[in-house]
Amino acid sequence: MKKIFTLCFLLYFLGLITLAFAIHVDGVSLYFYTGEKFNGNVTIIPVENAANKTISNFSNSQWSVDFDMIVTDVEYLTFIIDDNQRIGFTQVKLDNDNPKKITQCSIQNISMSGYAVDSNTGNPINSGNIRVSVLNSDFTKTTSFSGEWNIDFNPCLISGKIYTLHILISDNTGKTGEIFQNYPAR
């Protein structure tokens, strides 16, 4: 009886162990408009499981990344490519229809700036308000500006998930303009 219990316990325990798979990804990243090669970083983030986030430097647009990942926890991988001035991203769906979601957000430090211009006259708008909202979340921040606008904000977002930022600019006369910008959370 003791041997059967030990065997059943061992089989149950082995059923709880989930093995990580070794993942290898190669890529080439080029500037969108010119096709030029560049040096930069690639960040690979399993959506819903940022603990497996991997960052690697690359040169001459060629990159190769090796990492371990428990694939049953992940449905999408987000790839973020940047050269410290420009950023690009894409998302790949894995063949995993029922991932175990580990949903934890992390504070993102986001900074945006720009100029507001009256579309009728082409003249700069000297003062007004800017409001940034992260769609599908409760985050909104508003601030006023004079001349160039800038806003820093710190929403708690799920790493690897791609969010839409809604930027609403208004002047003191009631004119408004808006921008929608995709943002891949790191």
Backbone as CSV, one residue per row, in Angstrom:
resi,resn,N_x,N_y,N_z,CA_x,CA_y,CA_z,C_x,C_y,C_z
1,MET,0.829,-1.187,0.000,0.000,0.000,0.000,0.875,1.252,0.000
2,LYS,1.980,1.221,0.718,2.865,2.379,0.795,3.459,2.696,-0.581
3,LYS,3.831,1.653,-1.365,4.412,1.873,-2.681,3.394,2.508,-3.632
4,ILE,2.130,2.101,-3.570,1.087,2.667,-4.428,0.874,4.138,-4.083
5,PHE,0.840,4.463,-2.778,0.659,5.845,-2.345,1.827,6.699,-2.832
6,THR,3.056,6.173,-2.695,4.236,6.910,-3.142,4.182,7.138,-4.643
7,LEU,3.787,6.136,-5.409,3.682,6.252,-6.849,2.612,7.278,-7.228
8,CYS,1.445,7.239,-6.575,0.370,8.199,-6.849,0.820,9.608,-6.513
9,PHE,1.528,9.791,-5.394,2.023,11.106,-4.998,3.026,11.622,-6.024
10,LEU,3.943,10.732,-6.465,4.949,11.102,-7.434,4.297,11.502,-8.759
11,LEU,3.309,10.756,-9.229,2.613,11.102,-10.471,1.869,12.426,-10.334
12,TYR,1.239,12.658,-9.185,0.535,13.921,-8.951,1.532,15.075,-8.952
13,PHE,2.662,14.910,-8.283,3.672,15.948,-8.194,4.247,16.247,-9.581
14,LEU,4.527,15.225,-10.372,5.042,15.429,-11.718,4.026,16.156,-12.596
15,GLY,2.755,15.944,-12.367,1.710,16.636,-13.114,1.698,18.129,-12.824
16,LEU,2.212,18.546,-11.647,2.245,19.964,-11.303,3.442,20.692,-11.904
17,ILE,4.449,19.951,-12.298,5.643,20.557,-12.849,5.379,20.927,-14.308
18,THR,5.653,22.178,-14.647,5.530,22.636,-16.025,6.927,22.989,-16.512
19,LEU,7.332,22.405,-17.584,8.676,22.619,-18.095,8.723,23.849,-18.983
20,ALA,9.815,24.579,-18.860,10.039,25.720,-19.737,10.699,25.225,-21.011
21,PHE,10.321,25.829,-22.128,10.899,25.475,-23.399,11.959,26.498,-23.764
22,ALA,13.024,26.062,-24.386,14.051,26.961,-24.895,13.533,27.549,-26.201
23,ILE,13.500,28.870,-26.274,12.984,29.569,-27.447,14.158,30.284,-28.120
24,HIS,14.195,30.215,-29.430,15.221,30.922,-30.210,14.497,31.726,-31.289
25,VAL,14.812,33.025,-31.362,14.182,33.894,-32.360,15.274,34.705,-33.052
26,ASP,15.266,34.692,-34.385,16.171,35.517,-35.193,15.352,36.584,-35.889
27,GLY,15.958,37.749,-36.102,15.244,38.800,-36.805,16.160,39.788,-37.488
28,VAL,15.571,40.551,-38.389,16.232,41.657,-39.065,15.287,42.839,-38.939
29,SER,15.797,43.969,-38.475,14.988,45.173,-38.314,15.607,46.296,-39.123
30,LEU,14.795,46.937,-39.948,15.250,48.026,-40.808,14.345,49.236,-40.586
31,TYR,14.891,50.440,-40.832,14.048,51.635,-40.749,12.943,51.530,-41.788
32,PHE,11.734,51.851,-41.386,10.542,51.661,-42.204,10.611,52.419,-43.532
33,TYR,10.941,53.704,-43.490,10.865,54.528,-44.695,12.085,54.379,-45.606
34,THR,13.256,54.113,-45.023,14.483,54.114,-45.824,15.068,52.731,-46.061
35,GLY,14.717,51.751,-45.228,15.306,50.427,-45.347,16.722,50.352,-44.798
36,GLU,17.173,51.430,-44.153,18.528,51.457,-43.589,18.665,50.482,-42.425
37,LYS,19.891,49.966,-42.282,20.223,49.132,-41.129,20.560,50.040,-39.950
38,PHE,20.418,49.517,-38.727,20.732,50.307,-37.544,21.121,49.399,-36.383
39,ASN,21.667,50.000,-35.328,21.997,49.315,-34.085,20.909,49.643,-33.075
40,GLY,20.567,48.701,-32.205,19.521,48.991,-31.231,19.309,47.868,-30.238
41,ASN,18.091,47.793,-29.755,17.687,46.796,-28.765,16.416,46.110,-29.228
42,VAL,16.290,44.852,-28.879,15.036,44.137,-29.074,14.582,43.683,-27.689
43,THR,13.317,43.952,-27.378,12.711,43.487,-26.140,11.584,42.543,-26.523
44,ILE,11.623,41.341,-25.973,10.564,40.366,-26.225,9.813,40.176,-24.923
45,ILE,8.501,40.449,-24.950,7.686,40.384,-23.743,6.527,39.423,-23.959
46,PRO,6.482,38.329,-23.201,5.285,37.487,-23.236,4.133,38.244,-22.557
47,VAL,3.075,38.534,-23.307,1.942,39.271,-22.738,1.343,38.444,-21.612
48,GLU,0.991,39.095,-20.534,0.401,38.489,-19.346,1.436,37.797,-18.471
49,ASN,2.709,37.740,-18.876,3.722,37.070,-18.074,5.057,37.770,-18.275
50,ALA,5.158,39.001,-17.780,6.339,39.825,-18.015,7.575,39.319,-17.289
51,ALA,7.429,38.347,-16.396,8.596,37.799,-15.709,9.577,37.192,-16.700
52,ASN,9.110,36.790,-17.857,9.965,36.194,-18.886,10.436,37.211,-19.918
53,LYS,10.352,38.506,-19.609,10.785,39.552,-20.541,12.285,39.397,-20.813
54,THR,12.670,39.544,-22.084,14.059,39.398,-22.504,14.469,40.614,-23.315
55,ILE,15.635,41.168,-23.005,16.157,42.330,-23.731,17.532,41.977,-24.271
56,SER,17.778,42.346,-25.523,19.068,42.035,-26.142,19.474,43.174,-27.068
57,ASN,20.761,43.503,-27.075,21.301,44.505,-27.994,21.604,43.840,-29.326
58,PHE,21.564,44.625,-30.400,21.952,44.097,-31.698,22.659,45.173,-32.500
59,SER,23.391,44.742,-33.533,24.058,45.680,-34.427,23.815,45.249,-35.862
60,ASN,23.922,46.226,-36.766,23.758,45.990,-38.199,22.407,45.346,-38.519
61,SER,21.387,45.670,-37.726,19.991,45.243,-37.918,19.727,43.764,-37.699
62,GLN,20.744,42.962,-37.422,20.576,41.524,-37.216,20.455,41.236,-35.726
63,TRP,19.435,40.477,-35.326,19.337,40.100,-33.922,18.948,38.642,-33.770
64,SER,19.393,38.096,-32.647,19.145,36.707,-32.313,18.966,36.633,-30.804
65,VAL,17.866,36.041,-30.348,17.552,36.009,-28.920,17.212,34.581,-28.514
66,ASP,17.806,34.135,-27.412,17.498,32.841,-26.806,16.956,33.087,-25.407
67,PHE,15.851,32.429,-25.059,15.302,32.553,-23.716,14.448,31.332,-23.419
68,ASP,14.149,31.144,-22.133,13.293,30.048,-21.696,11.914,30.598,-21.373
69,MET,10.877,29.840,-21.723,9.522,30.316,-21.471,8.588,29.126,-21.276
70,ILE,7.709,29.253,-20.317,6.650,28.269,-20.126,5.531,28.666,-21.080
71,VAL,5.403,27.948,-22.172,4.501,28.359,-23.245,3.028,28.242,-22.875
72,THR,2.686,27.448,-21.860,1.275,27.342,-21.493,0.766,28.617,-20.840
73,ASP,1.671,29.517,-20.447,1.268,30.768,-19.801,1.097,31.921,-20.787
74,VAL,1.374,31.703,-22.064,1.476,32.824,-22.990,0.640,32.589,-24.241
75,GLU,-0.089,33.635,-24.656,-0.833,33.595,-25.903,-0.181,34.491,-26.963
76,TYR,0.434,35.607,-26.534,1.059,36.543,-27.459,2.468,36.892,-26.990
77,LEU,3.348,37.132,-27.955,4.662,37.709,-27.692,4.691,39.075,-28.352
78,THR,5.139,40.090,-27.622,5.304,41.421,-28.185,6.790,41.672,-28.388
79,PHE,7.160,42.108,-29.596,8.529,42.436,-29.936,8.622,43.957,-30.053
80,ILE,9.492,44.584,-29.256,9.702,46.032,-29.313,11.141,46.257,-29.769
81,ILE,11.307,46.986,-30.859,12.614,47.283,-31.431,12.836,48.781,-31.292
82,ASP,14.000,49.188,-30.750,14.263,50.621,-30.659,15.748,50.909,-30.824
83,ASP,16.022,52.150,-31.197,17.402,52.614,-31.344,17.657,53.831,-30.457
84,ASN,16.900,53.974,-29.402,16.950,55.087,-28.441,16.378,56.386,-28.996
85,GLN,15.938,56.402,-30.248,15.267,57.571,-30.808,13.928,57.193,-31.424
86,ARG,13.884,56.045,-32.054,12.668,55.571,-32.709,12.305,54.220,-32.132
87,ILE,11.033,53.895,-32.250,10.552,52.623,-31.708,9.593,51.982,-32.697
88,GLY,9.655,50.685,-32.797,8.719,49.919,-33.604,8.324,48.685,-32.819
89,PHE,7.202,48.109,-33.149,6.773,46.927,-32.413,5.860,46.076,-33.269
90,THR,5.773,44.831,-32.891,4.839,43.902,-33.512,4.450,42.873,-32.470
91,GLN,3.390,42.151,-32.737,2.916,41.138,-31.799,2.658,39.848,-32.569
92,VAL,3.055,38.721,-31.970,2.899,37.412,-32.590,1.998,36.565,-31.707
93,LYS,0.996,35.924,-32.315,0.094,35.033,-31.572,0.675,33.630,-31.610
94,LEU,0.766,33.012,-30.435,1.227,31.634,-30.342,0.045,30.692,-30.469
95,ASP,0.305,29.454,-30.793,-0.748,28.448,-30.922,-1.097,27.942,-29.524
96,ASN,-1.756,28.799,-28.740,-2.117,28.492,-27.362,-3.453,29.166,-27.074
97,ASP,-4.528,28.421,-27.141,-5.855,29.002,-27.014,-6.299,29.248,-25.575
98,ASN,-5.706,28.582,-24.615,-6.136,28.712,-23.220,-4.958,28.977,-22.296
99,PRO,-4.292,30.148,-22.442,-3.151,30.402,-21.573,-3.592,30.671,-20.137
100,LYS,-2.724,30.324,-19.196,-2.950,30.691,-17.794,-2.530,32.144,-17.680
101,LYS,-3.462,33.033,-17.445,-3.147,34.455,-17.420,-2.585,34.849,-16.060
102,ILE,-1.446,35.518,-16.106,-0.810,36.063,-14.915,-0.851,37.572,-15.091
103,THR,-1.934,38.182,-14.712,-2.153,39.586,-15.009,-1.683,40.461,-13.855
104,GLN,-0.520,41.069,-14.035,-0.009,42.043,-13.086,0.488,43.232,-13.887
105,CYS,0.102,44.405,-13.467,0.553,45.590,-14.175,1.848,46.094,-13.543
106,SER,2.565,46.910,-14.313,3.757,47.568,-13.789,3.683,49.038,-14.177
107,ILE,4.257,49.874,-13.343,4.226,51.316,-13.587,5.089,51.633,-14.806
108,GLN,4.514,52.343,-15.754,5.207,52.777,-16.961,5.501,54.266,-16.827
109,ASN,6.713,54.684,-17.139,7.087,56.100,-17.122,7.038,56.606,-18.555
110,ILE,5.988,57.346,-18.873,5.767,57.805,-20.247,5.865,59.322,-20.280
111,SER,6.580,59.828,-21.262,6.741,61.265,-21.437,6.447,61.594,-22.895
112,MET,5.613,62.592,-23.110,5.257,63.008,-24.471,5.370,64.525,-24.558
113,SER,5.703,65.022,-25.754,5.760,66.465,-25.960,5.451,66.785,-27.409
114,GLY,5.117,68.056,-27.669,4.817,68.475,-29.029,4.372,69.915,-29.067
115,TYR,3.923,70.327,-30.224,3.403,71.678,-30.417,1.971,71.576,-30.903
116,ALA,1.153,72.527,-30.511,-0.225,72.605,-30.997,-0.281,73.709,-32.055
117,VAL,-0.907,73.408,-33.186,-0.987,74.358,-34.291,-2.448,74.489,-34.714
118,ASP,-2.896,75.711,-34.938,-4.250,75.972,-35.428,-4.308,75.514,-36.884
119,SER,-5.168,74.547,-37.193,-5.223,73.985,-38.551,-5.761,74.978,-39.577
120,ASN,-6.520,75.980,-39.142,-7.055,76.980,-40.075,-6.020,78.018,-40.470
121,THR,-5.190,78.448,-39.513,-4.249,79.538,-39.775,-2.806,79.062,-39.904
122,GLY,-2.489,77.902,-39.362,-1.106,77.422,-39.350,-0.277,78.043,-38.247
123,ASN,-0.909,78.885,-37.439,-0.185,79.545,-36.337,-0.132,78.644,-35.114
124,PRO,0.923,78.769,-34.322,1.002,77.969,-33.094,-0.073,78.386,-32.098
125,ILE,-0.561,77.422,-31.367,-1.485,77.695,-30.269,-0.608,77.874,-29.031
126,ASN,-0.692,79.046,-28.435,0.241,79.402,-27.369,-0.093,78.814,-26.010
127,SER,-1.358,78.531,-25.757,-1.699,77.975,-24.436,-2.983,77.161,-24.545
128,GLY,-3.124,76.243,-23.608,-4.308,75.400,-23.590,-4.121,74.253,-22.623
129,ASN,-4.844,73.184,-22.878,-4.789,72.000,-22.023,-4.521,70.764,-22.874
130,ILE,-3.885,69.799,-22.257,-3.684,68.509,-22.890,-4.159,67.433,-21.932
131,ARG,-4.915,66.475,-22.473,-5.415,65.354,-21.670,-5.005,64.064,-22.357
132,VAL,-4.391,63.173,-21.591,-4.004,61.861,-22.100,-4.814,60.811,-21.361
133,SER,-5.448,59.925,-22.129,-6.186,58.790,-21.561,-5.623,57.514,-22.155
134,VAL,-5.542,56.476,-21.351,-5.163,55.158,-21.839,-6.476,54.404,-22.031
135,LEU,-6.820,54.122,-23.298,-8.090,53.457,-23.578,-8.112,52.066,-22.956
136,ASN,-9.282,51.618,-22.584,-9.503,50.337,-21.899,-8.823,50.279,-20.534
137,SER,-8.668,51.448,-19.916,-8.173,51.527,-18.538,-8.835,52.745,-17.897
138,ASP,-8.582,52.920,-16.629,-9.160,54.060,-15.915,-8.205,55.247,-15.868
139,PHE,-7.079,55.185,-16.561,-6.058,56.224,-16.425,-6.334,57.417,-17.328
140,THR,-6.304,58.629,-16.729,-6.388,59.904,-17.445,-5.561,60.928,-16.684
141,LYS,-4.841,61.768,-17.413,-4.105,62.876,-16.789,-4.267,64.105,-17.665
142,THR,-4.457,65.245,-17.022,-4.638,66.526,-17.717,-3.652,67.538,-17.163
143,THR,-3.124,68.375,-18.044,-2.258,69.473,-17.617,-2.420,70.629,-18.598
144,SER,-2.033,71.819,-18.175,-2.095,72.986,-19.064,-0.719,73.203,-19.688
145,PHE,-0.684,73.985,-20.774,0.590,74.255,-21.430,0.629,75.677,-21.949
146,SER,1.844,76.173,-22.143,2.124,77.444,-22.807,3.229,77.166,-23.808
147,GLY,2.970,77.399,-25.089,3.962,77.086,-26.110,4.010,75.593,-26.356
148,GLU,5.203,75.011,-26.236,5.340,73.568,-26.412,4.635,72.859,-25.265
149,TRP,3.891,71.795,-25.584,3.243,71.027,-24.518,4.111,69.809,-24.192
150,ASN,4.059,69.420,-22.949,4.693,68.173,-22.535,3.911,67.621,-21.355
151,ILE,3.908,66.320,-21.268,3.175,65.663,-20.190,3.909,64.375,-19.827
152,ASP,4.083,64.169,-18.549,4.653,62.934,-18.010,3.547,62.233,-17.240
153,PHE,3.427,60.932,-17.437,2.399,60.200,-16.710,2.874,58.782,-16.447
154,ASN,2.263,58.146,-15.441,2.725,56.862,-14.930,1.580,55.882,-14.705
155,PRO,0.974,55.382,-15.790,-0.104,54.410,-15.611,0.462,53.029,-15.260
156,CYS,-0.347,52.204,-14.637,0.018,50.822,-14.353,-0.563,49.973,-15.490
157,LEU,0.330,49.415,-16.335,-0.090,48.686,-17.531,0.506,47.282,-17.524
158,ILE,-0.126,46.378,-18.238,0.342,44.991,-18.339,1.445,44.937,-19.389
159,SER,2.624,44.487,-18.990,3.774,44.421,-19.899,3.462,43.554,-21.110
160,GLY,3.875,44.057,-22.267,3.670,43.330,-23.508,2.360,43.644,-24.198
161,LYS,1.404,44.173,-23.461,0.112,44.507,-24.052,0.231,45.827,-24.805
162,ILE,-0.452,45.933,-25.938,-0.417,47.155,-26.737,-1.660,47.981,-26.405
163,TYR,-1.430,49.183,-25.905,-2.505,50.084,-25.494,-2.647,51.208,-26.514
164,THR,-3.808,51.853,-26.517,-4.032,53.034,-27.337,-4.111,54.240,-26.417
165,LEU,-3.237,55.225,-26.685,-3.263,56.482,-25.944,-4.122,57.464,-26.726
166,HIS,-5.020,58.132,-26.030,-5.869,59.160,-26.638,-5.381,60.497,-26.104
167,ILE,-4.836,61.333,-26.986,-4.302,62.641,-26.604,-5.258,63.699,-27.137
168,LEU,-5.820,64.490,-26.251,-6.769,65.547,-26.615,-6.146,66.887,-26.253
169,ILE,-5.982,67.744,-27.261,-5.395,69.067,-27.064,-6.489,70.095,-27.295
170,SER,-6.615,71.053,-26.375,-7.628,72.107,-26.539,-7.017,73.458,-26.173
171,ASP,-7.457,74.497,-26.903,-6.995,75.837,-26.554,-8.050,76.528,-25.702
172,ASN,-7.781,77.757,-25.328,-8.689,78.478,-24.423,-9.939,78.991,-25.120
173,THR,-10.011,78.865,-26.471,-11.207,79.305,-27.191,-12.172,78.154,-27.446
174,GLY,-11.755,76.929,-27.101,-12.622,75.774,-27.295,-12.264,74.898,-28.478
175,LYS,-11.252,75.292,-29.263,-10.812,74.447,-30.376,-10.104,73.224,-29.808
176,THR,-10.350,72.070,-30.446,-9.719,70.841,-29.967,-9.119,70.062,-31.136
177,GLY,-8.158,69.253,-30.809,-7.565,68.311,-31.752,-7.222,67.051,-30.974
178,GLU,-7.186,65.934,-31.673,-6.889,64.693,-30.957,-5.973,63.799,-31.762
179,ILE,-5.253,62.987,-31.035,-4.317,62.027,-31.616,-4.557,60.693,-30.915
180,PHE,-4.524,59.610,-31.678,-4.546,58.260,-31.112,-3.192,57.641,-31.422
181,GLN,-2.514,57.141,-30.404,-1.173,56.583,-30.557,-1.096,55.229,-29.882
182,ASN,-0.630,54.204,-30.600,-0.418,52.907,-29.978,0.822,52.940,-29.101
183,TYR,0.769,52.236,-27.990,1.885,52.201,-27.046,2.063,50.775,-26.531
184,PRO,3.215,50.135,-26.823,3.470,48.801,-26.277,4.079,48.931,-24.878
185,ALA,3.388,48.447,-23.872,3.882,48.555,-22.496,5.083,47.639,-22.319
186,ARG,6.086,48.133,-21.621,7.297,47.359,-21.357,7.178,46.767,-19.996
